[in-house]
Amino acid sequence: MKKVLVLFFVIASSVIARTEGSLQPDNLYSTFNLTLNIASWGAPTASQFAADTMENFGGKNGNWRALRVPLETARQFETLPPFFALNLGAGYGNTFVINAEFPLRRDIEAWYNDGYKTTFTLKPSELDLNVPTDAWAQWNNPAGFVKFGRFKPELSPTPNTIMLGGVPYHDAIYWNFNAGIAKYDFLIISLNSWLDSTEIAQQQTTTIPNQRGRIYTDPTKNLLIHRVGIKSDWGFLSIAEQSLIGGKNLEFRDFSPFAAWHNNFSYGYSKMSTVFEAGLSPGKMSDFYWQFVIEDLQSPVGEVEGDKGYTTFAFLAGYKQKIPLGKFGNLGDLESRLDIVRTDPQYNNNKVPLQKMTSRKIYNSNYREQGKPNFADMYIVDYPLGYRRGPDALDLWWNLKYVSPNKKISAELETAFLRQGDCELYSDHQECSERNLLGGVEEKIFLMDFSGQFIFNTYFSIFSGAGFQIAQNKDHIDGYNKTDAWFRGGLRVRL
């Protein structure tokens, strides 16, 4: 990735430095922008920054530690606007585009511990070291595009998707091809294969049915997605294969873009799932959509005698409605979205660490002082490669968004009633496989969040918002009921 960024800077610098008299094509261009966000950015977070130590690198008497950060805190941190960002871009018309953002964000723990949740800091120890999060190149053509680098693929009409929706960004190659009503998507995503000592031991000893005693311990983990379907004015239909290859280096026969449903599901190094999607558009301004995911489908042929299989399901049903306000005057548009999501307790989980449907992010940090007893410099988050809230969930979301005719004023209201059992991505797979939905200590949350923005001009805008949530058994702690409120607001300057 470092070599790619160096190459990008060389290209961008050469374009920016060109003179008026240089012999450059008219459609070759570059962009250079600076963005400053000065804000307070409150959001719902877990009760503790880190509930447990995932790894102790210094032994019993050492203090080098890796901490596990709750998913909810990390998800909210990733929405934080950087207080300073350098944006560089270059392109050849709209055919080939390079874009990168280099932000200065506040460290995740520094932000969490700040009572005002400010996004800015003057302390070097409070700067986030884990950047960039967005740097890519894209080739556009009449039939689609090819995009590669670090970015977040958009594959669904809702952020509550149960396919590839829970991760802030991926290091990936994405090929999108559209031929008439036929649609095809192909992604190769490189995932972090870092394991702690306990997981290394599990990877070296754990086997699954039909693995035939073979162990796969190569430090590599990749996700492959093939999606084919049709799309027209009436809606869409598609079917996708998700193939997670862990513990073994990729071979072409594993990821060939023209051979979906690869015959590798019984070899012990892959986790397979199938996604069915459908959409219906009864009018130009309304859309129904559905997603249905099947993981670890148990076949009656070739299974290990006496082995009890656990087929895993996840389901999304949603509706979007656009409401023009033209008949009331030139007032802009409203858009409403309603989503219902259900995920099984063992959804995205697996017995073998490198076959969990997760994207592990390591947040390196200088926030804690090395000489202190509680020193830690690595924060670990396992983001689900499916629904953003993970397994064992039964959630209802409603979103209402307003945009003015001139696009200068926007406002958004999100409400949700969320229920979740205590099976998490790092819970024991066998135990969760035998659980009913919403088992253990069930957490219930009612959430309401409002945000708004006013754009004065190209260079200056302000934003604000507030929200609250009422939680029962917060963080799956029996009897721990808590109400939280937060505020966000600030200004954005773009140069």
Rosetta blueprint (number, residue, H / E / L):
1 M L
2 K H
3 K H
4 V H
5 L H
6 V H
7 L H
8 F H
9 F H
10 V H
11 I H
12 A H
13 S H
14 S H
15 V H
16 I H
17 A L
18 R L
19 T L
20 E L
21 G L
22 S L
23 L L
24 Q L
25 P L
26 D L
27 N L
28 L E
29 Y E
30 S E
31 T E
32 F E
33 N E
34 L E
35 T E
36 L E
37 N E
38 I E
39 A E
40 S E
41 W E
42 G L
43 A L
44 P L
45 T L
46 A L
47 S L
48 Q L
49 F L
50 A L
51 A L
52 D E
53 T E
54 M E
55 E E
56 N E
57 F L
58 G L
59 G L
60 K L
61 N L
62 G L
63 N L
64 W L
65 R E
66 A E
67 L E
68 R E
69 V L
70 P L
71 L H
72 E H
73 T H
74 A H
75 R H
76 Q H
77 F H
78 E L
79 T L
80 L L
81 P L
82 P L
83 F L
84 F E
85 A E
86 L E
87 N E
88 L E
89 G E
90 A E
91 G E
92 Y E
93 G L
94 N L
95 T L
96 F E
97 V E
98 I E
99 N E
100 A E
101 E E
102 F E
103 P E
104 L E
105 R L
106 R E
107 D L
108 I H
109 E H
110 A H
111 W H
112 Y H
113 N H
114 D L
115 G L
116 Y L
117 K L
118 T E
119 T L
120 F L
121 T L
122 L L
123 K L
124 P H
125 S H
126 E H
127 L E
128 D L
129 L L
130 N L
131 V L
132 P L
133 T L
134 D E
135 A E
136 W E
137 A E
138 Q E
139 W E
140 N E
141 N E
142 P L
143 A L
144 G E
145 F E
146 V E
147 K E
148 F E
149 G E
150 R E
151 F E
152 K L
153 P L
154 E L
155 L L
156 S L
157 P L
158 T L
159 P L
160 N L
161 T L
162 I L
163 M L
164 L L
165 G L
166 G L
167 V L
168 P L
169 Y L
170 H E
171 D E
172 A E
173 I E
174 Y E
175 W E
176 N E
177 F E
178 N E
179 A E
180 G L
181 I L
182 A E
183 K E
184 Y E
185 D E
186 F E
187 L E
188 I E
189 I E
190 S E
191 L E
192 N L
193 S L
194 W L
195 L L
196 D L
197 S H
198 T H
199 E H
200 I H
201 A H
202 Q H
203 Q H
204 Q H
205 T H
206 T L
207 T L
208 I L
209 P L
210 N L
211 Q L
212 R L
213 G L
214 R L
215 I L
216 Y L
217 T L
218 D L
219 P L
220 T L
221 K E
222 N E
223 L E
224 L E
225 I E
226 H E
227 R E
228 V E
229 G E
230 I E
231 K E
232 S E
233 D L
234 W L
235 G E
236 F E
237 L E
238 S E
239 I E
240 A E
241 E E
242 Q E
243 S E
244 L E
245 I E
246 G E
247 G L
248 K L
249 N L
250 L L
251 E L
252 F H
253 R H
254 D H
255 F H
256 S L
257 P L
258 F L
259 A L
260 A L
261 W L
262 H L
263 N L
264 N L
265 F L
266 S L
267 Y L
268 G L
269 Y L
270 S E
271 K E
272 M E
273 S E
274 T E
275 V E
276 F E
277 E E
278 A E
279 G E
280 L E
281 S E
282 P E
283 G E
284 K L
285 M L
286 S E
287 D E
288 F E
289 Y E
290 W E
291 Q E
292 F E
293 V E
294 I E
295 E E
296 D L
297 L L
298 Q L
299 S L
300 P L
301 V L
302 G L
303 E L
304 V L
305 E L
306 G L
307 D L
308 K L
309 G L
310 Y L
311 T L
312 T E
313 F E
314 A E
315 F E
316 L E
317 A E
318 G E
319 Y E
320 K E
321 Q E
322 K E
323 I E
324 P E
325 L L
326 G H
327 K H
328 F H
329 G L
330 N L
331 L L
332 G L
333 D E
334 L E
335 E E
336 S E
337 R E
338 L E
339 D E
340 I E
341 V E
342 R E
343 T E
344 D L
345 P L
346 Q L
347 Y L
348 N L
349 N L
350 N L
351 K L
352 V L
353 P H
354 L H
355 Q H
356 K L
357 M L
358 T E
359 S E
360 R E
361 K E
362 I E
363 Y E
364 N E
365 S L
366 N L
367 Y L
368 R L
369 E L
370 Q L
371 G L
372 K L
373 P L
374 N L
375 F L
376 A L
377 D L
378 M E
379 Y E
380 I E
381 V E
382 D E
383 Y E
384 P E
385 L L
386 G L
387 Y L
388 R L
389 R L
390 G L
391 P L
392 D L
393 A E
394 L E
395 D E
396 L E
397 W E
398 W E
399 N E
400 L E
401 K E
402 Y E
403 V E
404 S L
405 P L
406 N L
407 K L
408 K L
409 I E
410 S E
411 A E
412 E E
413 L E
414 E E
415 T E
416 A E
417 F E
418 L E
419 R E
420 Q E
421 G L
422 D L
423 C L
424 E L
425 L L
426 Y L
427 S L
428 D L
429 H H
430 Q H
431 E H
432 C H
433 S H
434 E L
435 R L
436 N L
437 L L
438 L L
439 G L
440 G L
441 V L
442 E L
443 E E
444 K E
445 I E
446 F E
447 L E
448 M E
449 D E
450 F E
451 S E
452 G E
453 Q E
454 F E
455 I E
456 F L
457 N L
458 T L
459 Y L
460 F E
461 S E
462 I E
463 F E
464 S E
465 G E
466 A E
467 G E
468 F E
469 Q E
470 I E
471 A E
472 Q E
473 N L
474 K H
475 D H
476 H H
477 I L
478 D L
479 G L
480 Y L
481 N L
482 K E
483 T E
484 D E
485 A E
486 W E
487 F E
488 R E
489 G E
490 G E
491 L E
492 R E
493 V E
494 R E
495 L L
